[in-house]
Amino acid sequence: MGATDGRMHQAHPQLPAVAGSAWRIVQIWGMPIYQYFAEHPEARAVFDRAMASAAWHRLLPVVHAYDFSPFRTVVDVGGGNGALVVLILQAHPRARGVVFDFPAAAERARANLQAAGLADRGTAVGGDAREGVPKGGDAYLLSNIMNDLDDAAAIAVLKNCRAAMGTEAKLLVIDRVMPAGGVVSGAAMDDFRAWDTAMNDLIQLLVTGGGLVRTEAEFQGLLEAAGFRLTAPFTGRSSSADALPLGILRAGARRDP
Ligand SMILES: C[S@@+](CC[C@H](N)C(=O)[O-])C[C@H]1O[C@@H](n2cnc3c(N)ncnc32)[C@H](O)[C@@H]1O
C-alpha cells in the first residue's frame, strides 16, 4: 500500500457512487445480507466459518486487552458463533455468558459452548436485536455488529440494550474505529490496522445496506441518541497484538441531571 505513495485514496470519493450502483450485494441478492443468510442456511454456514476462522485473531487480543473480571454475566449481542463468549468464560471461570444472535447463529453458538464444555455457564438465545435483547447482563457486548448496521438500526439495537440493562451495567462496543476525519491514506496505509479499517469500510459499503466503519465521534452520536454516555473511549492497541484492529468503547446509562 505504501508503494502507492498515498495516491490510492484519491479514488475514495468515488467509492460510494460505485458501491451504490448495481453491483452492490443488496441489489444482487434483492435483500439485506442477514435476511439472505436466514433464507440460505448454507450461505450463513460459510459466513459463520469465515467469522470463526478470524475469531482468534480479532477477539483473543480483546480478551487480553480488556479486564472482563468485574462482570458476572456478559450478553454478547450479535455474538455469532459464540467465539467471544467462549474466550471470556474460559478466561473467567466464575463468569456467565449469553450469546444473542439470529436463531441459526444462536443454534451454532449453543453447540460451540457445549463443545467447549461451557454449557453450564453459557447459553445462546435467538432473536433480532432490532426488536429486543435478553435482560440480566451486567455487561452488554456489541462486537463487530455496529458496522453492519445503518444509523437507524444501530440506534434501535443500542436502545434495546439500554432498555435491557440495569443502571449499573456497562456497554462495550468492540469494533473497528475510523480515524477522525474518516480518511485512511498515505503513510497510514503502511500500518496494518489502518489498512484493515479502510478495507472493512469498503466491505461494509458493498455488502450491507448502510453499514460503515465509524469514527469515535460517530459512535458517540449514536450512543447519545440511545441514552448512553461514552465513559471510556479506547481505540488503543493491545500489548499482545500491536496490530489489534478493534477499538473498545465503553458506555454506561446516561443519567440526565
Ligand atoms: C460480523 S458478525 C460478528 C460476529 C461476532 N460478534 C464477532 O465479533 O465475531 C455480526 C453478527 O451480528 C449478527 N447480527 C446482525 N444484525 C443482527 C440483529 N438485528 N439481531 C441479531 N444479530 C444480528 C449477525 O448475525 C452476525 O452474527
The ligand as an SDF file (V2000), in Angstrom:
LIG
                    3D

 27 29  0  0  0  0  0  0  0  0999 V2000
  -19.7770   -9.5430   11.5570 C   0  0  0  0  0  0  0  0  0  0  0  0
  -20.6040  -10.6950   12.5740 S   0  0  0  0  0  0  0  0  0  0  0  0
  -19.6690  -10.6130   14.0840 C   0  0  0  0  0  0  0  0  0  0  0  0
  -19.8540  -11.8170   14.9570 C   0  0  0  0  0  0  0  0  0  0  0  0
  -19.1350  -11.7490   16.3160 C   0  0  0  0  0  0  0  0  0  0  0  0
  -19.7460  -10.7630   17.1990 N   0  0  0  0  0  0  0  0  0  0  0  0
  -17.6720  -11.4680   16.1480 C   0  0  0  0  0  0  0  0  0  0  0  0
  -17.1940  -10.4160   16.6120 O   0  0  0  0  0  0  0  0  0  0  0  0
  -17.0020  -12.3090   15.5260 O   0  0  0  0  0  0  0  0  0  0  0  0
  -22.0860   -9.7820   13.0000 C   0  0  0  0  0  0  0  0  0  0  0  0
  -23.1030  -10.6330   13.7260 C   0  0  0  0  0  0  0  0  0  0  0  0
  -24.2020   -9.8200   14.1160 O   0  0  0  0  0  0  0  0  0  0  0  0
  -25.3790  -10.5390   13.8960 C   0  0  0  0  0  0  0  0  0  0  0  0
  -26.4830   -9.5960   13.6940 N   0  0  0  0  0  0  0  0  0  0  0  0
  -26.5830   -8.6180   12.7670 C   0  0  0  0  0  0  0  0  0  0  0  0
  -27.7540   -7.9820   12.8790 N   0  0  0  0  0  0  0  0  0  0  0  0
  -28.4150   -8.5760   13.9260 C   0  0  0  0  0  0  0  0  0  0  0  0
  -29.6940   -8.3750   14.5130 C   0  0  0  0  0  0  0  0  0  0  0  0
  -30.5170   -7.4290   14.0690 N   0  0  0  0  0  0  0  0  0  0  0  0
  -30.0480   -9.1750   15.5460 N   0  0  0  0  0  0  0  0  0  0  0  0
  -29.2120  -10.1510   15.9920 C   0  0  0  0  0  0  0  0  0  0  0  0
  -27.9870  -10.3790   15.4780 N   0  0  0  0  0  0  0  0  0  0  0  0
  -27.6000   -9.6110   14.4370 C   0  0  0  0  0  0  0  0  0  0  0  0
  -25.0890  -11.3580   12.6490 C   0  0  0  0  0  0  0  0  0  0  0  0
  -25.9610  -12.4560   12.5040 O   0  0  0  0  0  0  0  0  0  0  0  0
  -23.6500  -11.7700   12.8730 C   0  0  0  0  0  0  0  0  0  0  0  0
  -23.5330  -12.9840   13.5660 O   0  0  0  0  0  0  0  0  0  0  0  0
  1  2  1  0
  2  3  1  0
  2 10  1  0
  3  4  1  0
  4  5  1  0
  5  6  1  0
  5  7  1  0
  7  8  2  0
  7  9  1  0
 10 11  1  0
 11 12  1  0
 11 26  1  0
 12 13  1  0
 13 14  1  0
 13 24  1  0
 14 15  1  0
 14 23  1  0
 15 16  2  0
 16 17  1  0
 17 18  1  0
 17 23  2  0
 18 19  1  0
 18 20  2  0
 20 21  1  0
 21 22  2  0
 22 23  1  0
 24 25  1  0
 24 26  1  0
 26 27  1  0
M  CHG  2   2   1   9  -1
M  END
$$$$
